[in-house]
Amino acid sequence: MSHYIISSIVKPSLVSEKDKSQFIILSEALKAGSEFVIIEKEELSGNLEPHLEKAVRHLIDIEKVNLGCRTTGIADLSSSNLGEWREAHKKFISILFYNKTVFNARFISFFPATKIVPPICFAFEHLSQKNITPQVGPQGQNLGTLIKNGNLVDWFCAKHIRLIFESLNIHSSGTTAIILFFEQEARKIIFSGRMPLFGELKQMAEKNEKLKNAFEQYNVLSLFDHWIINGAKAQEKDAYAVVGQYLYNTKNPVWNDFHLSGINPELMIEKINAGEKIYRNSYYEDKSISNIIKKIVSAVACTYITGHFRTTDESVCFDSFDRTIGKISAYDFISRHNLPVLFATAKPPSKWSSENMRLNTVEDYTILSKNLDNGQYSGICLDLYNLILNLVDVEKGIAQLPSGSGKYIKEVVVDVINNAGVKQMSYRMYSIYSILYSLKQKGMDFGYLSYSLDGNHPDTSFSLKKMREFLDINMHPKELPASFYGIDENMEALHRRAIRDNTYRLLDRI
């Protein structure tokens, strides 16, 4: 029996209770030859529509269909803004709860990161608004709490002293002098390969009478505590810089997985701000610093996403839906209910370049699953259409994956052209099969081969079954026979007959 399941993605329309066509819509997937149905809902309200729930129950109880759920409207889990973090977490646990308890979904897939890179350096200053809002750590805790627990207070007060004064609306000639001195000296220390510390810089500053008088007026460490109480207000770029430094200092595994071992994030930021473009080490030889910084952002984004699975933030818990569940984490919920969660590759916001996504490459997503639970209850949904929109070379990205990383990829959406289907005897069959074959060589030994039913292309199911047939025997793409494209002996005989019958027709006319 094959380990690859042919599945179709359907978007059930909302109809009146008298109109039973929702049953037909959801059942179309079965008529198309699919073995699994994935219901795609754009908004959270889709979980609660009574007619949709009735249609789903019909499929589950009467037609014995296995269902998966795909949600495209979930808020971004990579945000550090307090309001966005809580709203995203509320939607996230709601989707987990309703899709499992109401729809009994076999898995749930969603886009974990749809936002662009925060402007943590001058090179990305144009990418987002500079709003000062309360910031949180990956598990929703006050950002200042993370700074304290990570022993980063001395570093933060030295490196981000401007943020402390400005967020508390403290302005004077004395504070301006302190800020300029700290920023200048901190930059020198960073370029020397050390971490700037508040105590060291304060001692240096007090040699200047004006700065000494300013420090007598302002107790920076006390102001830091006040900043925490005031909500740790900052820009998202500041939170990302803090979490990046925390990951670097603690040698977090995600830092190594993104090939950032030994790379100090604040040094990279200072280098690119100083106009440097190239950095060399054992992995990033002759690589642009801007690309390294994007990997730093990806590492931090992964940490925020996994934080939503680990937190037990009491402001939003499962017990708000069912008190018998208790205050458990999202990961405890999916493991208790054996509910896999698949991270789908997202397309960029319409006005932004794809290269500015927080997670972009195939490897970025596999690292996310690896760092959550090594793929036990998590996985990746490779949406080929979205990857192509992101200008990702899919085959090259797969080739660069470490051996065994294919195990994290548990669904492939094969719509390389939006809703165009996969026709028999087409080059698209070959190109998609090549991708699936490469994934299998990297360790993808089980997965859903999915396509959108919106395009109404009956050939797609047949094409995928042909691909599966040859995947099961591990046939190399260059060795595929004519039967792969549906060309059998009867078809070849008909072609030969047509050629023979028409060979001399032109001569007969002459």
C-alpha positions as CSV (number, residue, x, y, z in Angstrom):
1,M,0.0,0.0,0.0
2,S,1.3,3.4,-1.0
3,H,2.3,6.0,1.7
4,Y,1.2,8.9,-0.5
5,I,-2.5,10.0,-0.4
6,I,-4.2,11.9,-3.2
7,S,-6.2,14.7,-1.7
8,S,-8.2,17.6,-3.1
9,I,-8.7,21.0,-1.5
10,V,-12.2,22.4,-1.6
11,K,-13.7,25.7,-0.6
12,P,-17.3,25.0,0.4
13,S,-19.6,27.9,-0.4
14,L,-22.1,29.3,2.0
15,V,-25.7,28.4,1.1
16,S,-29.1,28.5,2.7
17,E,-30.2,25.6,4.9
18,K,-32.8,24.6,2.2
19,D,-30.1,24.3,-0.5
20,K,-28.4,21.0,-0.1
21,S,-25.7,21.8,-2.6
22,Q,-23.1,22.0,0.1
23,F,-23.1,18.2,0.2
24,I,-22.5,18.1,-3.5
25,I,-19.7,20.7,-3.3
26,L,-17.9,18.7,-0.6
27,S,-18.5,15.4,-2.4
28,E,-17.1,16.6,-5.7
29,A,-13.7,15.8,-4.4
30,L,-14.6,12.1,-4.1
31,K,-16.0,12.1,-7.7
32,A,-12.7,13.5,-8.9
33,G,-11.0,10.4,-7.6
34,S,-9.5,11.9,-4.4
35,E,-8.9,9.7,-1.3
36,F,-8.9,12.6,1.2
37,V,-10.6,16.0,1.4
38,I,-9.0,19.2,2.7
39,I,-11.5,21.9,3.5
40,E,-10.1,25.4,3.1
41,K,-11.6,28.2,5.1
42,E,-10.4,31.8,4.7
43,E,-11.7,33.2,8.0
44,L,-12.2,32.0,11.5
45,S,-16.0,32.3,11.2
46,G,-15.9,29.3,8.8
47,N,-15.5,27.1,11.9
48,L,-18.9,28.0,13.2
49,E,-21.1,28.0,10.1
50,P,-24.0,25.5,10.9
51,H,-24.5,24.4,7.3
52,L,-20.9,23.7,6.8
53,E,-20.7,21.7,10.0
54,K,-23.8,19.7,8.8
55,A,-22.1,19.0,5.5
56,V,-18.9,17.9,7.1
57,R,-20.8,15.6,9.5
58,H,-22.5,14.1,6.5
59,L,-19.2,13.3,4.9
60,I,-17.7,11.9,8.1
61,D,-20.6,9.9,9.4
62,I,-22.3,8.8,6.1
63,E,-19.7,8.8,3.4
64,K,-16.8,7.9,5.9
65,V,-14.5,10.5,4.5
66,N,-11.3,11.6,6.2
67,L,-10.9,15.3,6.4
68,G,-8.1,17.8,6.8
69,C,-8.5,21.5,7.4
70,R,-6.6,24.4,5.8
71,T,-7.0,27.9,7.2
72,T,-5.7,30.9,5.3
73,G,-7.0,33.7,7.5
74,I,-5.1,33.1,10.7
75,A,-3.1,36.0,12.0
76,D,0.7,36.0,11.7
77,L,2.4,34.1,14.5
78,S,5.8,35.8,14.0
79,S,4.7,39.2,15.4
80,S,6.2,40.6,18.5
81,N,3.6,43.4,18.9
82,L,1.5,42.7,22.0
83,G,-1.8,43.3,20.4
84,E,-1.0,41.3,17.3
85,W,0.5,38.5,19.3
86,R,-2.6,38.1,21.5
87,E,-5.0,38.3,18.6
88,A,-3.0,35.8,16.6
89,H,-2.8,33.4,19.6
90,K,-6.6,33.7,20.2
91,K,-7.3,32.8,16.5
92,F,-4.7,30.0,16.6
93,I,-6.1,28.1,19.6
94,S,-9.6,28.7,18.3
95,I,-8.7,27.0,15.0
96,L,-7.1,24.1,16.8
97,F,-10.1,23.6,19.1
98,Y,-12.9,23.9,16.5
99,N,-11.2,22.0,13.7
100,K,-10.5,19.0,16.0
101,T,-13.6,19.0,18.2
102,V,-16.2,19.9,15.5
103,F,-14.6,18.6,12.3
104,N,-12.4,15.8,13.7
105,A,-9.7,16.9,11.3
106,R,-6.8,14.6,10.6
107,F,-4.5,17.6,10.4
108,I,-4.6,21.4,10.2
109,S,-2.4,23.5,7.9
110,F,-2.0,27.3,7.9
111,F,0.4,30.0,7.0
112,P,2.6,30.7,10.2
113,A,4.4,33.8,8.8
114,T,3.0,36.2,6.3
115,K,4.7,39.4,7.4
116,I,7.8,41.0,5.9
117,V,11.2,41.4,7.5
118,P,11.2,44.1,10.3
119,P,13.7,46.9,9.6
120,I,16.4,45.9,12.1
121,C,19.0,47.7,10.0
122,F,19.2,50.6,7.7
123,A,19.0,48.3,4.6
124,F,15.4,47.4,5.6
125,E,14.2,50.7,7.0
126,H,11.7,51.1,4.1
127,L,9.9,47.9,4.9
128,S,7.5,48.8,7.7
129,Q,6.0,51.6,9.8
130,K,7.9,52.8,12.9
131,N,5.1,52.3,15.5
132,I,6.1,52.3,19.1
133,T,3.9,49.7,20.8
134,P,4.2,47.2,23.8
135,Q,6.5,44.4,22.7
136,V,6.5,40.7,24.0
137,G,8.9,37.8,23.9
138,P,8.2,34.6,22.0
139,Q,5.8,33.2,24.6
140,G,3.8,36.4,25.1
141,Q,5.8,37.6,28.1
142,N,6.8,41.2,28.6
143,L,9.9,41.8,26.5
144,G,11.6,43.2,29.6
145,T,11.1,40.0,31.4
146,L,12.9,38.1,28.6
147,I,15.8,40.7,28.9
148,K,16.1,40.1,32.6
149,N,15.8,36.3,32.4
150,G,18.4,36.3,29.7
151,N,20.9,38.4,31.7
152,L,20.8,41.0,29.0
153,V,19.9,44.1,31.2
154,D,23.5,45.5,31.1
155,W,23.7,44.9,27.3
156,F,20.2,46.4,26.6
157,C,20.8,49.5,28.7
158,A,24.1,50.1,26.8
159,K,22.9,49.3,23.3
160,H,19.3,50.6,23.5
161,I,19.6,53.5,25.9
162,R,18.0,55.8,23.2
163,L,14.9,53.5,23.2
164,I,14.6,53.8,27.0
165,F,14.7,57.6,27.0
166,E,12.5,58.1,24.0
167,S,9.8,55.6,24.9
168,L,9.5,57.2,28.3
169,N,9.4,60.6,26.5
170,I,12.5,61.9,28.4
171,H,14.2,64.6,26.4
172,S,17.0,67.0,27.5
173,S,20.4,68.1,26.5
174,G,21.8,65.7,29.1
175,T,20.0,62.7,27.7
176,T,21.0,63.6,24.2
177,A,24.7,63.7,25.2
178,I,24.4,60.3,27.0
179,I,22.7,58.7,24.0
180,L,25.3,60.0,21.5
181,F,28.2,58.9,23.7
182,F,26.7,55.4,24.4
183,E,25.9,54.8,20.7
184,Q,29.4,55.9,19.6
185,E,31.3,53.9,22.2
186,A,29.0,50.8,22.0
187,R,29.7,50.7,18.2
188,K,33.5,50.7,18.9
189,I,33.1,47.8,21.4
190,I,31.0,45.8,19.1
191,F,33.5,46.1,16.2
192,S,36.2,45.0,18.6
193,G,34.3,41.7,19.1
194,R,33.0,42.4,22.6
195,M,29.5,43.0,24.0
196,P,28.9,46.6,25.2
197,L,27.8,46.7,28.9
198,F,26.1,49.5,30.7
199,G,28.4,49.6,33.7
200,E,31.6,49.9,31.5
201,L,30.1,52.7,29.4
202,K,28.8,54.5,32.4
203,Q,32.2,54.4,34.0
204,M,33.7,55.8,30.8
205,A,31.1,58.5,30.5
206,E,31.5,59.8,34.1
207,K,35.0,61.0,33.2
208,N,33.1,63.8,31.4
209,E,31.7,66.3,33.8
210,K,28.6,67.0,31.8
211,L,27.8,63.4,31.4
212,K,28.5,62.7,35.0
213,N,25.9,65.4,36.0
214,A,23.4,63.9,33.6
215,F,23.8,60.4,35.2
216,E,23.2,62.0,38.6
217,Q,19.9,63.2,37.3
218,Y,18.8,60.0,35.5
219,N,19.2,56.5,37.0
220,V,19.1,54.5,33.8
221,L,18.6,51.1,35.5
222,S,15.6,52.5,37.4
223,L,14.3,53.9,34.1
224,F,14.7,50.4,32.6
225,D,12.4,49.0,35.3
226,H,9.9,51.8,34.6
227,W,10.1,51.0,30.9
228,I,9.1,47.4,31.7
229,I,6.2,48.5,33.9
230,N,5.1,50.9,31.1
231,G,4.7,47.9,28.7
232,A,8.2,47.6,27.2
233,K,7.2,49.9,24.3
234,A,9.4,49.7,21.3
235,Q,9.4,48.9,17.6
236,E,9.2,45.4,16.3
237,K,12.7,45.7,15.0
238,D,13.9,46.3,18.6
239,A,12.2,43.1,19.9
240,Y,13.7,41.1,17.0
241,A,17.2,42.5,17.8
242,V,16.7,41.5,21.5
243,V,15.5,38.0,20.8
244,G,18.3,37.5,18.2
245,Q,20.9,38.5,20.8
246,Y,19.2,36.1,23.3
247,L,19.4,33.2,20.9
248,Y,23.0,34.0,20.1
249,N,24.0,34.3,23.8
250,T,22.2,31.1,24.8
251,K,23.5,29.2,21.8
252,N,19.9,28.2,21.0
253,P,19.7,25.2,18.6
254,V,17.7,27.3,16.1
255,W,20.7,29.6,15.7
256,N,22.9,26.7,14.6
257,D,20.2,25.3,12.3
258,F,20.2,28.6,10.4
259,H,24.0,28.3,10.1
260,L,24.5,31.3,12.4
261,S,26.8,29.6,14.8
262,G,29.4,32.2,16.0
263,I,27.6,35.1,14.2
264,N,26.8,38.0,16.5
265,P,23.6,39.6,15.3
266,E,24.5,43.1,16.6
267,L,27.8,42.9,14.8
268,M,26.1,42.1,11.5
269,I,23.7,45.0,12.1
270,E,26.5,47.4,12.8
271,K,28.5,46.2,9.8
272,I,25.7,46.7,7.3
273,N,24.8,50.0,8.8
274,A,28.5,51.0,8.3
275,G,28.1,50.1,4.6
276,E,29.8,46.7,4.6
277,K,28.3,44.2,2.3
278,I,30.2,40.9,2.6
279,Y,31.0,38.7,5.6
280,R,33.0,35.5,5.5
281,N,33.0,32.5,7.8
282,S,33.0,28.8,7.4
283,Y,29.4,28.7,6.0
284,Y,28.7,32.3,4.8
285,E,31.8,32.6,2.7
286,D,31.4,35.6,0.3
287,K,27.7,35.9,1.3
288,S,26.0,39.3,1.6
289,I,25.4,40.5,5.1
290,S,21.8,41.4,4.2
291,N,21.2,37.7,3.5
292,I,22.7,36.8,6.8
293,I,20.4,39.3,8.5
294,K,17.4,37.7,6.8
295,K,18.4,34.4,8.3
296,I,18.7,36.1,11.7
297,V,15.1,37.3,11.2
298,S,14.0,33.8,10.1
299,A,15.6,32.3,13.3
300,V,13.7,34.9,15.5
301,A,10.5,34.4,13.5
302,C,10.7,30.6,14.1
303,T,11.2,31.2,17.8
304,Y,8.1,33.4,18.0
305,I,6.0,30.8,16.1
306,T,7.1,27.9,18.3
307,G,6.4,30.2,21.3
308,H,2.7,30.1,20.5
309,F,2.8,26.3,20.9
310,R,4.6,26.4,24.2
311,T,3.0,29.3,26.1
312,T,0.3,28.9,28.7
313,D,-0.6,32.6,28.7
314,E,-3.6,32.8,30.9
315,S,-5.1,35.8,28.9
316,V,-6.1,33.4,26.1
317,C,-6.5,29.7,27.0
318,F,-8.4,26.6,25.8
319,D,-10.5,26.7,28.9
320,S,-12.3,29.8,27.4
321,F,-13.9,27.3,24.9
322,D,-14.1,24.2,27.2
323,R,-13.3,24.5,30.9
324,T,-12.6,20.7,31.1
325,I,-9.5,21.2,29.0
326,G,-7.7,23.5,31.5
327,K,-4.8,25.9,31.0
328,I,-2.7,23.8,28.7
329,S,-0.4,24.9,25.9
330,A,-1.3,24.5,22.2
331,Y,1.4,21.8,21.9
332,D,-0.2,19.9,24.8
333,F,-3.5,20.1,22.9
334,I,-2.3,18.8,19.6
335,S,-0.3,16.0,21.2
336,R,-3.2,15.0,23.5
337,H,-5.6,14.8,20.4
338,N,-3.0,13.5,18.0
339,L,-3.6,16.5,15.7
340,P,-0.7,17.2,13.3
341,V,-0.1,20.8,12.4
342,L,1.4,21.6,9.0
343,F,3.1,24.9,8.3
344,A,2.2,26.0,4.8
345,T,4.5,28.1,2.6
346,A,3.0,31.5,2.2
347,K,3.0,34.0,-0.6
348,P,4.2,37.6,-0.1
349,P,1.9,40.5,0.6
350,S,0.8,42.0,-2.7
351,K,2.9,45.2,-2.6
352,W,6.1,43.6,-1.2
353,S,8.9,41.7,-2.8
354,S,9.0,37.9,-2.0
355,E,12.6,38.1,-0.9
356,N,11.5,40.1,2.2
357,M,9.4,37.3,3.7
358,R,10.4,36.3,7.3
359,L,10.3,32.6,6.2
360,N,11.0,32.1,2.5
361,T,13.0,29.0,1.6
362,V,12.1,25.3,1.9
363,E,14.9,24.9,4.5
364,D,13.4,27.8,6.6
365,Y,10.2,25.8,7.0
366,T,11.9,22.5,7.8
367,I,13.9,24.2,10.5
368,L,10.7,25.5,12.0
369,S,9.2,22.0,12.3
370,K,12.5,20.5,13.5
371,N,12.8,23.1,16.3
372,L,9.2,22.6,17.4
373,D,9.2,18.9,18.0
374,N,11.4,17.3,15.3
375,G,8.4,16.6,13.2
376,Q,6.5,14.5,15.7
377,Y,3.2,16.5,15.5
378,S,4.3,19.2,13.1
379,G,5.2,19.2,9.4
380,I,5.4,21.3,6.3
381,C,2.9,21.9,3.5
382,L,4.9,22.8,0.4
383,D,2.6,24.9,-1.7
384,L,4.5,24.9,-5.0
385,Y,2.5,27.9,-6.4
386,N,3.3,30.1,-3.4
387,L,7.0,29.1,-3.5
388,I,7.1,30.0,-7.2
389,L,5.5,33.4,-6.4
390,N,8.4,33.8,-3.8
391,L,10.9,33.3,-6.6
392,V,12.1,30.2,-4.8
393,D,14.0,27.6,-6.9
394,V,12.2,24.6,-5.5
395,E,14.4,21.9,-6.9
396,K,17.6,23.8,-5.8
397,G,16.1,24.4,-2.4
398,I,15.3,20.7,-2.0
399,A,18.8,19.7,-3.2
400,Q,20.3,21.9,-0.5
401,L,18.3,20.3,2.3
402,P,20.2,18.1,4.8
403,S,19.7,14.4,4.3
404,G,16.6,13.2,6.1
405,S,14.9,16.7,6.1
406,G,12.2,15.4,3.7
407,K,10.5,13.7,6.7
408,Y,9.2,17.1,7.8
409,I,7.3,17.7,4.5
410,K,4.0,16.0,4.9
411,E,1.9,17.7,2.2
412,V,2.7,19.0,-1.3
413,V,0.2,21.2,-3.1
414,V,1.0,20.6,-6.7
415,D,-0.8,23.6,-8.3
416,V,2.3,25.1,-9.8
417,I,0.0,27.4,-11.8
418,N,-3.0,28.8,-9.9
419,N,-5.9,26.3,-10.3
420,A,-4.5,25.1,-13.6
421,G,-4.5,21.4,-12.7
422,V,-2.0,18.8,-14.0
423,K,-2.9,17.5,-17.4
424,Q,-1.9,14.1,-18.8
425,M,1.0,14.0,-21.2
426,S,2.3,17.4,-20.1
427,Y,5.8,18.6,-19.1
428,R,4.2,19.7,-15.8
429,M,3.7,16.1,-14.9
430,Y,7.5,15.5,-15.3
431,S,8.5,18.6,-13.4
432,I,6.2,17.9,-10.5
433,Y,7.3,14.3,-10.4
434,S,10.9,15.4,-10.3
435,I,10.2,17.5,-7.2
436,L,8.3,14.7,-5.5
437,Y,11.1,12.2,-6.4
438,S,13.7,14.6,-4.9
439,L,11.7,15.0,-1.7
440,K,11.5,11.2,-1.4
441,Q,15.3,10.9,-1.7
442,K,15.5,13.5,1.1
443,G,13.3,11.3,3.4
444,M,9.7,12.2,2.5
445,D,8.3,8.6,2.9
446,F,4.7,9.7,3.6
447,G,2.6,12.6,2.6
448,Y,-0.6,14.1,1.0
449,L,-0.4,15.0,-2.7
450,S,-3.0,17.8,-2.9
451,Y,-4.5,19.9,-5.6
452,S,-7.2,22.6,-5.6
453,L,-10.6,21.4,-6.9
454,D,-11.5,25.0,-8.0
455,G,-9.8,24.5,-11.3
456,N,-12.2,21.6,-12.2
457,H,-9.4,19.6,-14.0
458,P,-10.3,15.9,-13.8
459,D,-6.9,14.9,-15.2
460,T,-5.1,16.0,-12.0
461,S,-6.2,13.1,-9.9
462,F,-5.2,10.6,-12.6
463,S,-1.9,12.4,-13.1
464,L,-1.1,12.3,-9.3
465,K,-2.0,8.6,-9.2
466,K,0.5,7.9,-12.0
467,M,3.1,9.9,-10.1
468,R,2.4,7.9,-7.0
469,E,2.7,4.6,-8.9
470,F,6.2,5.4,-10.0
471,L,7.2,7.0,-6.7
472,D,6.4,3.8,-4.9
473,I,8.9,1.9,-7.1
474,N,11.4,4.8,-6.8
475,M,11.6,5.4,-10.5
476,H,14.2,8.1,-11.5
477,P,12.5,10.9,-13.5
478,K,14.9,10.3,-16.5
479,E,13.8,6.7,-16.6
480,L,10.1,7.3,-16.7
481,P,8.4,5.1,-19.4
482,A,5.6,6.3,-21.8
483,S,3.0,4.7,-19.6
484,F,3.8,7.4,-17.0
485,Y,2.0,9.9,-19.3
486,G,-0.9,7.5,-19.9
487,I,0.5,6.3,-23.2
488,D,-0.2,2.5,-23.4
489,E,0.0,0.0,-26.2
490,N,-3.5,0.7,-27.5
491,M,-2.8,4.5,-27.7
492,E,0.5,3.7,-29.5
493,A,-1.3,1.4,-32.0
494,L,-3.9,4.1,-32.7
495,H,-1.1,6.6,-33.4
496,R,0.7,4.3,-35.7
497,R,-2.6,3.6,-37.6
498,A,-3.3,7.3,-38.0
499,I,0.3,7.9,-39.3
500,R,0.0,5.0,-41.8
501,D,-3.5,6.1,-43.0
502,N,-2.3,9.7,-43.6
503,T,1.2,9.0,-44.9
504,Y,0.2,9.0,-48.6
505,R,-2.8,11.3,-48.4
506,L,-0.8,14.3,-49.7
507,L,0.6,12.3,-52.6
508,D,-2.9,11.1,-53.5
509,R,-4.0,14.7,-53.9
510,I,-1.1,15.4,-56.1
